[in-house]
């Protein structure tokens, strides 16, 4: 169980660090969010669907008719928050460890679906929480990942996990209860 908490904390910190790096900040003044739904978005979707992908795009009216500011809020953008420089990870210290683990004869499975690997957890893994305009995606993602891992660990032991039992799901609201109200991004 301690391992699962550790994984949750690590994933949360990785998510937070990703969004602090300026190079990944696509929501700056130079990015144009304003689509003319009749022209730009429809032509983009049509041209996308001409490609040979495994899924088809469609226009979701809920998001297409939103203003640029509303879409930014849904993405967790807080333009009033001061930008702080993110620390750059030092990958050189891990290079020896990585080279020892590298095996040229090892092949990696590029297709993996956890719902197929653990079908008894498919209903839990398939849950996508609607956080609305709450910008605390780190808490929602962390609790979701932890809940999935909890079900998988139980499945490995031959135990069933009922999706409708609230005791089988980590609450993102419980995680948020440990944060100060000023640190939450609520639109």
N, C-alpha and C positions, 0 to 999 in steps of 0.2 A: 504494500500500500504506500509506503514511503517513496518507492520508485515512481509511482504514478503521480504523486504530488510534485516530485522533482521534475518530471517531464512537463507537467502543467506550468510550473514556474519558468522553466527554460523556454518553452514555447511562447509564453506571455512576454518574456523579455525580448525574444527575437522579433516578435511582432512589433513591439514598441520601438525597438531600435531601427527597424526597417523604415518606419514612418517618420523617424527623426532625421534621416539622411537627406540633405537638400537635393542630391542628384536624382532621387526618386520622387521628388515633389513635382508631380505633374499639374498640381492645382495652383499654379502661380499666375501672375498677370498675363503671361504670354500664351496661355492655353485658352482656346476658344471653346466654351461649352455651349454656346448658343447655336443650336441647329435650327434651320428652317425646316420644320417637320415635313412640309410638302415636297421639298427638293432634296436637301442634303441627306437626311436620315433615310428616307425611303430609297433613294438611289444607292446608298451605302448597303442597306439590307439586301436589296435586289442583287447587287454585284457580289456580295458575300455569299448569298445562297446559290450563285452560279458555280461556286467552287465545289470541289469534291470533299466536303467535310462530313463527319459523322452526325452532325446536327444542323438544324436550320435556325437562322436568326429570325426574329419577328420584332415588331415595334410594340413595346408595352406602353400603352397610353398614359398610365399613371406616371411614368418617369419622363416620357417624351414631352408631356405638356407642362412639366415643372420648369420653373425659372432656373437659371444657372446657379444662383445662390442656394436654392433649395436642393439641387443635386449635389452641390459641394457639401452641404450640411449632412446629407445622407452618407457621404463618403468619409465623414469625420473630420472635415477640414475646419479648423478654427483659425481664421485669419487674424484674430485679435491676440492670439497666443504668441508670446515672444519666441523667436527661433533660437534654440540652443544648439551648439555644435555637438554632433554625435561622435562618440569615440570610435575610432577605426580599429577593428579587431586585428590582432597580430597573428597572421597565419603562419609566419615563419617558425614560431615555436612548436606548431603542430606538424610541421613537414616531416620530421623524422618518424613520428607516430604513423602518419598516413602512408609513408613509403614502406614501412614494415608491414602494414595491413594490405598493401596493394599486391594483387596477384594477377599477372598478365593472362593466365589461363581461365580466370574467373569470368563468367558471363553473367550479365545482369538481366533480370527479367524486366522488360520495359512495360509490360502490361500487368497491372495488379489492381484488383477491385476487392476491397475489404468486405464488401457486402457478399461477394461470392465466396471468399475465403472463410468467412464466419457467417453463414446465412441466418443463424439464430439471432444475430445482432443487426440484421439488415434494417429492421424497422427503427432501431435506435440510430444507426449510422445515417439513415436517410433523413433524419430530422434536420431541418434548416430553420433556425429561429429567426423570426422577424423582429429585429430590434427597432424598427420604426426610425425615428429621427434621433435616437440615442446614439451618441458617438463612442460609446464604451465597447467597441468591437473586441478589444483585447479580452474583456471579461466573458463576452459571449463565446468567442472562439476557444478560449481556455476551458471553459466549463463544458463546451461541446466535445472537445477533444478528450477531456478527462472522462466524460460519460461514455464515449465510444470505447476508450481503452478499458474502462471498468467492465463493460459488457464483454469485451474480448477476453479479458483475463478470467472472467467467470466462465465463459464458454470453453476455454482451454481446460478448465477443471470439471467440465461436464454439467455446470450449473446453468439454469435458464434465467434470463433477465426479462422481466415483464416491462414492456415499454410504458404502460399506463401507471405503473407504480412510481410515485414521486420520490421514493427512497432510492430509486435506481438512477436518478439524474442529479448531477451537481448543479446547483442553482447559481446562475450568473448574478442574480440579485444578492445572494449571500456574499459573493466575492466583492461586489460593489459596496456592500455595507461596511467594508473595512477601509474604504477610501473616503477622503474628505469631500463634501459636496462641491467644493470649489474646483476639485480636480476632474469632475465629470463634465463631459461635453454633451450637454442636452440642448437640443434646438427648440 
